[in-house]
Amino acid sequence: MKPKALVEIFRENQNNNGTLKSLFATQFLGKLSETELSGLKKSIEKEITSRQQSFVDEKIAYLQSLGYKVEK
């Protein structure tokens, strides 16, 4: 299965608040072992952290382009 197809399946099975529909979560996630779920969770958290850092880096670059000095 290609990544794009998997993303479409997840999007089709999301509630309005972005969580997975209960039946889909039970059927899909129920097939994975605890180790596999843990690995999936770590990968998702890593991706979220990366995207958040990317967002911060963009804002810092923008402020620096306006001449501000940005420090942590």
Legacy VTK file of the C-alpha trace (Angstrom):
# vtk DataFile Version 3.0
C-alpha trace
ASCII
DATASET POLYDATA
POINTS 72 float
0.000 0.000 0.000
1.292 3.418 -0.906
1.511 6.113 1.801
-1.014 8.314 0.009
-3.599 5.522 0.068
-3.040 4.961 3.782
-3.472 8.675 4.479
-6.754 8.658 2.561
-8.006 5.699 4.617
-7.162 7.520 7.840
-8.845 10.714 6.643
-12.000 8.825 5.655
-12.142 7.261 9.125
-11.685 10.410 11.204
-14.317 12.103 13.303
-14.886 15.859 13.027
-12.462 16.427 15.907
-9.628 14.603 14.118
-9.693 11.391 16.139
-10.220 7.988 14.589
-13.738 6.607 14.512
-14.188 4.026 17.247
-14.959 1.090 14.976
-12.007 1.822 12.699
-9.646 2.267 15.657
-10.777 -1.025 17.141
-10.450 -2.890 13.857
-7.184 -1.283 12.735
-5.306 -0.684 15.979
-6.578 -3.941 17.458
-4.533 -5.852 14.896
-1.262 -4.298 16.118
0.746 -5.593 19.068
1.591 -3.350 22.001
5.174 -3.088 20.727
3.966 -2.053 17.277
1.591 0.528 18.770
4.406 1.903 20.919
6.665 2.189 17.868
3.911 3.908 15.903
3.346 6.333 18.780
7.062 7.183 18.962
7.188 7.809 15.219
4.125 10.061 15.379
5.540 12.025 18.319
8.838 12.450 16.454
6.999 13.798 13.395
4.948 16.208 15.526
8.098 17.505 17.239
9.786 17.968 13.874
6.836 19.927 12.479
6.629 22.106 15.576
10.339 22.902 15.353
9.931 23.697 11.667
7.154 26.148 12.538
9.322 27.827 15.183
12.279 28.016 12.785
10.087 29.720 10.164
8.930 32.334 12.678
12.507 32.963 13.840
13.682 33.380 10.241
10.833 35.815 9.593
11.665 37.920 12.645
15.351 37.916 11.749
14.505 39.057 8.223
12.796 42.058 9.810
15.972 42.843 11.711
15.064 41.426 15.110
17.578 39.521 17.172
16.014 36.289 18.386
17.347 34.543 21.491
16.062 31.664 23.545
LINES 1 73
72 0 1 2 3 4 5 6 7 8 9 10 11 12 13 14 15 16 17 18 19 20 21 22 23 24 25 26 27 28 29 30 31 32 33 34 35 36 37 38 39 40 41 42 43 44 45 46 47 48 49 50 51 52 53 54 55 56 57 58 59 60 61 62 63 64 65 66 67 68 69 70 71
